[in-house]
Amino acid sequence: MSEQIPLNILRPRILAEVPVSEYSDLAKPTQLHQAEKRRSFISLLRSGSAPKTPAAQNSTQKCVYEFNVAAWIRVSRSEKQVFSLVLCFEDAKGERAVLVDEAEISANYSLMLAGKAEIKSHGPLKSLRVGCVGLRPDQRPIIDELHVQRIQNQMTTAVQTRIA
């Protein structure tokens, strides 16, 4: 399920942008009660660029990101129609998408799509969005719930804890 498809082939309808803080490797501040540290963290998020690290400088370095994605969607006039939930991303090689889940919508016009998505990117991610494929041009999706959460590698976290 981690096959990457160019966006110009899929033409997904974008449902939401994923905040940079969810997929970037920026260090999250531990002392948000201090106004100075809080402002510097917010300015990093707004700038959209990660701090200069060896991994961020080399845009051809391969990075692997894993996400849990879930969406509860309602679409009127869509009984027996197949929908796909995709995670769209942009990296050094361009814009592509990864299929998260696919299902046929029920008679009550609502659908829960969820799954794990693995993105193998060339360099750090520039943007991350959630999209839907299978909608007709006259259909408008209503998103009741949408969750995207990065899965942290437990072994890497444990090693970093020991080093610190």
Secondary structure as GFF3:
##gff-version 3
##sequence-region A 1 164
A	DSSP	beta_strand	4	6	.	.	.	ID=ss1
A	DSSP	alpha_helix	7	10	.	.	.	ID=ss2
A	DSSP	beta_strand	13	17	.	.	.	ID=ss3
A	DSSP	alpha_helix	20	23	.	.	.	ID=ss4
A	DSSP	alpha_helix	35	47	.	.	.	ID=ss5
A	DSSP	alpha_helix	54	57	.	.	.	ID=ss6
A	DSSP	beta_strand	62	74	.	.	.	ID=ss7
A	DSSP	beta_strand	82	91	.	.	.	ID=ss8
A	DSSP	beta_strand	94	104	.	.	.	ID=ss9
A	DSSP	beta_strand	110	122	.	.	.	ID=ss10
A	DSSP	beta_strand	127	133	.	.	.	ID=ss11
A	DSSP	beta_strand	142	150	.	.	.	ID=ss12
A	DSSP	alpha_helix	154	163	.	.	.	ID=ss13
###
